[in-house]
C-alpha cells in the first residue's frame, strides 16, 4: 500500500460499539495504527473497569494498534447558571449523560484510563452551546485552563474539540480560546466537519485562523448541510475539502493522526461497512 503522509486512526465504536475485535479487524486491514476509545463493550469508556480497559488495550495491541486518546464526555454538560441551551443543536448521542457534578470524578478517571491504556490526550468539550455564547466565554476559559493545569502534572494533553453543539464550535471560536489559554497542555482536536455544521467554511477559511502548532489531533468525517441538518456521507465526497486540508496540515508541520469519526450510517444502515468505506477513503487522502 502507498506510504501515508500522516498516520491514521479511528474511534473504535464507529465500526462497532459492542464488539471491539470486530472493529479492530477492518481498522488493521486499512492500515490504522491508532485507536480512540469512546464506547467499548457497549459502555462509555468512563464506565469501564480496569480489567475491561486492560482487555481493550491488549486487543488493540494484538492488531498493532495503540490507544492514542480518550474520547471523553468531559464538559459535555450544561453550564450552571448559564443562558438557556440552544435547542437548534442536537445534544448528543454518545452516552453524554453526565452533569457538572460529575466532572471532577470524570477527570480523575480519565487520568487513570490514560495510565492503564497509554493514551496521551483526553478529548474534552466546552459545555452545551447556549443562546448567548459570548456570555459563557469566560466560564469556558476558566474550565479549560483548569483542566490544562491538572493535565500538566500528569504529562497529558487536554484536547478541546470544536463541536457544533458546544461553545467552541468553529475555528474562529477555537482560535479565540487558544489565544486566551496559552497553556502548553491545552491543544485543539480540529474537526473540520463540525466547523462546517457550525456555519463556517472549515478549509481554507477556518483553518487559516488556527495556530498550527496547537493542533494535537484531527477528526475526519464529511457531510453537506440541508438547512441546519448535516447529511453525513463517505469521507471525501461531501463539502469538506479534505484533500486541501490534509495537504495544508502536512505543509504546516502537523504529524499527528487523522482519526475517523464516521457519523455516516453507511449503505443500507450498515455502519461497519460505512466506516470501512470511509476508512479506505481517508487512507487514500492521507496517501496523497
MODASUL-V831857 format. One record per residue. N is the residue number from 1. SS is DSSP state (H for helix, E for strand, L for the rest). PSI is psi in degrees with one decimal (NA if undefined). NEAR is the number of other ideal C-beta (glycine too) atoms within 10 Angstrom. Layout:
N;SS;PSI;NEAR / N;SS;PSI;NEAR
This chain:
1;L;153.8;8 / 2;L;146.4;10 / 3;L;141.2;7 / 4;L;142.7;17 / 5;L;-35.2;17 / 6;L;145.5;19 / 7;L;154.6;17 / 8;E;151.9;23 / 9;E;-178.1;29 / 10;E;155.3;29 / 11;E;118.0;24 / 12;H;-33.1;30 / 13;H;-10.9;26 / 14;H;-22.8;27 / 15;L;-50.4;26 / 16;L;125.4;20 / 17;L;-10.0;20 / 18;L;-35.1;12 / 19;L;95.7;15 / 20;H;-41.2;22 / 21;H;-39.3;10 / 22;H;-32.2;12 / 23;H;-41.2;26 / 24;H;-28.5;24 / 25;H;-52.6;16 / 26;H;-31.7;18 / 27;H;-45.6;26 / 28;H;-44.0;15 / 29;H;-36.6;12 / 30;H;-24.1;19 / 31;L;17.7;18 / 32;L;138.0;26 / 33;L;2.7;17 / 34;E;150.4;21 / 35;E;136.5;32 / 36;E;137.9;27 / 37;E;128.9;26 / 38;L;-62.0;22 / 39;E;118.1;21 / 40;E;137.4;24 / 41;L;31.8;17 / 42;L;9.2;12 / 43;E;149.1;14 / 44;E;141.7;21 / 45;H;-32.2;28 / 46;H;-20.1;20 / 47;H;2.5;14 / 48;L;146.1;21 / 49;L;166.2;10 / 50;H;-40.1;11 / 51;H;-40.9;9 / 52;H;-38.0;16 / 53;H;-42.6;20 / 54;H;-39.2;13 / 55;H;-42.1;15 / 56;H;-42.9;23 / 57;H;-42.2;20 / 58;H;-38.1;9 / 59;H;-40.6;18 / 60;H;-47.9;25 / 61;H;-35.6;14 / 62;H;-22.2;11 / 63;L;10.9;17 / 64;L;27.4;12 / 65;L;130.7;21 / 66;E;146.2;18 / 67;E;112.0;25 / 68;E;-23.8;22 / 69;E;160.9;29 / 70;E;114.9;25 / 71;E;77.6;27 / 72;L;163.3;28 / 73;L;19.3;23 / 74;L;130.4;24 / 75;L;19.6;28 / 76;L;70.7;25 / 77;L;174.1;21 / 78;L;134.9;14 / 79;L;119.6;21 / 80;L;136.5;10 / 81;L;19.3;6 / 82;L;177.4;18 / 83;L;171.9;14 / 84;L;145.2;9 / 85;E;139.2;16 / 86;L;107.1;16 / 87;L;-1.6;10 / 88;L;-21.5;10 / 89;L;139.4;17 / 90;L;125.3;12 / 91;L;92.4;15 / 92;L;161.2;15 / 93;L;-15.4;8 / 94;L;61.0;15 / 95;L;35.3;18 / 96;L;73.0;17 / 97;L;8.9;13 / 98;L;153.8;18 / 99;L;178.1;9 / 100;H;-33.3;13 / 101;H;-23.5;9 / 102;H;-14.4;15 / 103;H;-45.4;19 / 104;H;-40.1;11 / 105;H;-40.2;11 / 106;H;-40.9;20 / 107;H;-44.4;21 / 108;H;-42.1;11 / 109;H;-37.4;18 / 110;H;-39.9;26 / 111;H;-41.8;16 / 112;H;-41.2;13 / 113;H;-41.5;22 / 114;H;-39.0;22 / 115;H;-39.9;13 / 116;H;-41.2;16 / 117;H;-18.8;22 / 118;L;5.9;12 / 119;L;146.9;25 / 120;L;-12.8;17 / 121;E;155.1;23 / 122;E;114.7;24 / 123;E;132.2;28 / 124;E;177.1;30 / 125;L;-157.7;26 / 126;L;37.2;28 / 127;L;147.6;23 / 128;E;136.0;23 / 129;L;136.2;26 / 130;E;177.1;18 / 131;L;-8.6;13 / 132;L;76.4;12 / 133;H;-36.2;19 / 134;H;-34.5;9 / 135;H;-14.5;13 / 136;H;-3.8;21 / 137;H;-44.1;17 / 138;H;-35.4;10 / 139;H;-37.5;16 / 140;H;-44.6;25 / 141;H;-48.0;15 / 142;H;-43.1;12 / 143;H;-45.3;23 / 144;H;-36.2;23 / 145;H;-39.7;18 / 146;H;-41.9;15 / 147;H;-42.1;24 / 148;H;-41.1;21 / 149;H;-40.2;14 / 150;H;-36.1;17 / 151;H;-31.5;23 / 152;H;-41.0;15 / 153;H;-21.2;9 / 154;H;-3.6;15 / 155;L;32.1;9 / 156;L;162.1;22 / 157;E;133.6;22 / 158;E;120.6;29 / 159;E;106.2;26 / 160;E;119.1;29 / 161;E;133.5;23 / 162;L;116.7;32 / 163;L;124.9;26 / 164;L;-24.7;22 / 165;L;2.8;22 / 166;E;175.7;30 / 167;L;-29.9;26 / 168;L;96.0;30 / 169;L;-29.0;24 / 170;L;168.8;22 / 171;H;-38.7;26 / 172;H;-42.3;17 / 173;H;-37.4;23 / 174;H;-42.6;26 / 175;H;-41.5;19 / 176;H;-42.2;16 / 177;H;-47.1;22 / 178;H;-31.3;21 / 179;H;-33.7;10 / 180;H;-38.5;16 / 181;L;95.6;22 / 182;L;4.6;10 / 183;L;131.2;17 / 184;L;-16.7;10 / 185;L;4.4;21 / 186;E;118.9;24 / 187;E;177.4;21 / 188;E;134.6;23 / 189;E;101.4;29 / 190;E;121.5;29 / 191;E;93.2;27 / 192;H;-37.3;25 / 193;H;-36.7;25 / 194;H;-37.1;28 / 195;H;-39.5;27 / 196;H;-45.1;24 / 197;H;-29.9;25 / 198;L;-3.3;23 / 199;L;8.6;11 / 200;L;149.7;21 / 201;L;107.3;16 / 202;H;-37.5;24 / 203;H;128.2;23 / 204;H;-12.3;12 / 205;H;-52.7;13 / 206;H;-46.4;23 / 207;H;-37.5;22 / 208;H;-13.9;11 / 209;H;-18.7;16 / 210;L;143.1;19 / 211;L;112.0;13 / 212;H;-31.9;15 / 213;H;-2.9;11 / 214;H;4.2;19 / 215;E;117.0;21 / 216;E;-20.8;22 / 217;E;151.7;26 / 218;E;126.1;21 / 219;E;138.5;26 / 220;E;119.4;28 / 221;L;173.1;28 / 222;E;147.2;26 / 223;E;170.2;21 / 224;E;165.0;15 / 225;E;138.6;13 / 226;E;96.4;8 / 227;L;-124.8;5 / 228;L;4.7;11 / 229;E;122.8;10 / 230;E;134.5;21 / 231;E;104.8;12 / 232;E;149.2;19 / 233;E;-174.1;21 / 234;L;136.6;18 / 235;L;133.7;30 / 236;L;3.6;18 / 237;L;1.0;15 / 238;L;-138.7;20 / 239;L;-1.2;16 / 240;L;127.8;24 / 241;L;78.9;18 / 242;H;-34.2;24 / 243;H;-47.2;13 / 244;H;-39.6;12 / 245;H;-45.2;21 / 246;H;-41.1;23 / 247;H;-40.9;15 / 248;H;-40.1;16 / 249;H;-47.1;22 / 250;H;-45.1;14 / 251;H;-31.0;9 / 252;L;3.6;13 / 253;L;6.7;9 / 254;L;132.1;20 / 255;L;13.2;9 / 256;L;-168.5;21 / 257;L;149.6;25 / 258;E;121.1;27 / 259;E;120.9;27 / 260;E;129.4;28 / 261;L;72.1;24 / 262;L;-58.2;27 / 263;L;-40.2;21 / 264;L;135.8;21 / 265;L;-10.4;14 / 266;L;169.9;19 / 267;H;130.0;11 / 268;H;35.5;7 / 269;H;30.3;8 / 270;L;91.4;12 / 271;H;-37.4;18 / 272;H;-46.0;17 / 273;H;-41.8;15 / 274;H;-43.0;23 / 275;H;-35.4;30 / 276;H;-44.0;21 / 277;H;-48.2;19 / 278;H;-36.3;28 / 279;H;-44.6;25 / 280;H;-39.2;17 / 281;H;-43.4;19 / 282;H;-40.6;31 / 283;H;-44.6;19 / 284;H;-40.0;16 / 285;H;-39.1;21 / 286;H;-27.2;22 / 287;L;-7.2;15 / 288;L;NA;13
